[in-house]
Amino acid sequence: MLVRRRAVLLAVVSAPLLVACTETADKTAPKLKLEKVWQQRVVTYAAAMPGRVRLVGDTVVVVDGTGTESGRVSCFNAADGAVKWVIDGKKPMTAPGTGDVRVCVVGPGFLGNSPTLVQRPTVEVAGDVLPISVATATTSGVVGVDVRTGEPVWGFRAVTIPAKERTMVTAVAESVVLVTVSTPFGPGWPANGQTPTTIALDAKTGTELWRDVDVVGVSGDGNSVVVATRMSVFWHLEVRDARTGKARWTGTHRSVGPWEHRATAADHTVLQHADHTDVDVIRLSDGKPLEFDTGTVPMVVASDPPLLVWDNGVAWWAKGPNGFVTQGLPNSEPAKGMHRPKGLEFRAAAGAGPYIWGLYGGTQESNKNDNLIGTLAVDRTGAPCSPNLQGVALADVSEKWLAVGRAGYVEVHRITPA
């Protein structure tokens, strides 16, 4: 029996409202070719590369490290891997407002990856400014660097006295950076008894705009941010004005652990609990709830034109080789794809143009299509559209470039028509 799940949509006054998507699930897309153009050795585990690699136009930003006090931020030319700039955590850097500091690597994937302990950090650019976590022996904070040159633009000390807390960049909106201060490995949740503090900074100047205790930044889009606010022993998602911190909407869903930002399409942001249970789709235009039928809570991503995409799991496998679903935003009904290969389940990870990138895995129904198991692109019917890459973790993707983590390396592939 299908289980009714609810996704919560929120509203931002200034975000433009897009018309309903006219694309349907039977819309096929041209095949793609992948050309590996370069790779770079890293020490970060491949499974932790999502969130540590960001495609910025034709450049690739990589945050690499294995502990909270050492790390490296590098920027490469996407076409050939040429190094544009490097900030080495083994050497101090001087930033306005902080003096000498070092890159500080925080978050999962370094000394453990417990979804109940930490909120995943974010590597994201606001305009031309890339905010990165920094620390000294006694303090921590964030430095905004020019993503084109790697030069520090501003610095902010979030912890000014000797303490164990560290500062993690958890959300970036159009002109605001959210940083959360807590234990060395990320914002604390009720299970470990920590009290995180979130601070909003102006992305251009590093000036503090507001701060709040028992709040964790989750995602940003336009002039809004999504935060998790502690309510006794659980948390509520909340939408706030990015620059004032005033709440626009407080949800009713109770969470006992962190949320992860899955994707953004137009003014829609997809959030999912770290243990892959509840999904909230936040649209910042009208606050109208979105409901969808699913046998299990899916890995939902978003794509352009604005679409939700998921694989509907075992509840629909019995009806045939389908299960791949798309839903146009804001108001379209779900449409089921026709071409998911029998015996495979698709776990969507990211959307880029008309393609959905993710992982095909076996369902034990048959081994007929085992050759497709791996990371690849599909169209909105679920039909495979690219060669599959086995043994990699998808780090980031655009319409031109694919970045993946492979044991010991970051790989970049050029995407072209087949």
Secondary structure, 3 states (H helix, E strand, C coil): CCEEEEECCCECCCCCCCCCCCCCCCCCCCCEEEEEEEEEECCCCHHHCECCEEEECCEEEEEEEEECCEEEEEEEECCCCCEEEEEECCCCEEECCCEEEEECCCCCCCCCCCCCCCCCCCCCCECCEEEEEEECCCCEEEEEEECCCCCEEEEEEEECCCCCCEEEEEEECCCEEEEEEEECCECCCHHHCCCCEEEEEECCCCCEEEEEECEEEEEEECCEEEEEEEECCEEEEEEEECCCCCEEEECCCCECCCEEEEEEECCEEEEEECCCCCEEEEECECCCCEEEEECCCCCCEEECCCEEEEECCHHHHCCCCCCEEEEECCCCCEEECCCCCCCEEEEEEEEECCEEEEEEEECCCCCCCHHHCEEEEECCCCCECCCCECCCEEEEECCCEEEEEECCEEEEEEEEEC
